[in-house]
């Protein structure tokens, strides 16, 4: 351990690496714009699919409702069918 009044060596500078610019960039260095755009596109397609299925379901519910609701049945004498 050097004494406190001993001169300290300055830190060595990190050499510049111009060759680094020639190498392909690492994945972690690249902005992930493409991933974000694809994710937002997938979310948009999912929302549109949900809206379409919701509209189809509400249309099917209205189409399948009966137009005539029978509340009761009464019989009467018919001239065509006799009980004889």
Phi, psi and omega in degrees: 000126182285153177293161185295330182269005179284142180293139179261150179279139178292152179295145181284134180290149178281126182291146177292144182240083180293336180292341181295330180291339181278339182280153175294148182289148177285158180298324182288342179272342185275134175296142185264048180295320181296319178297318179294318180295316179295323178295315178295324176295318178295320178295318178298318178295322178295318179295318179296322177296319179296317179298319180294317180292325178294317178296320179295320180294316180293324177294317179295324178295321181286325181289325184277359177286141180289144178276335182232125179250120181270121182263337179192164181234129176240140179256152178219166177290131179251136179290341183275326182245113179251153183268031182266000000 
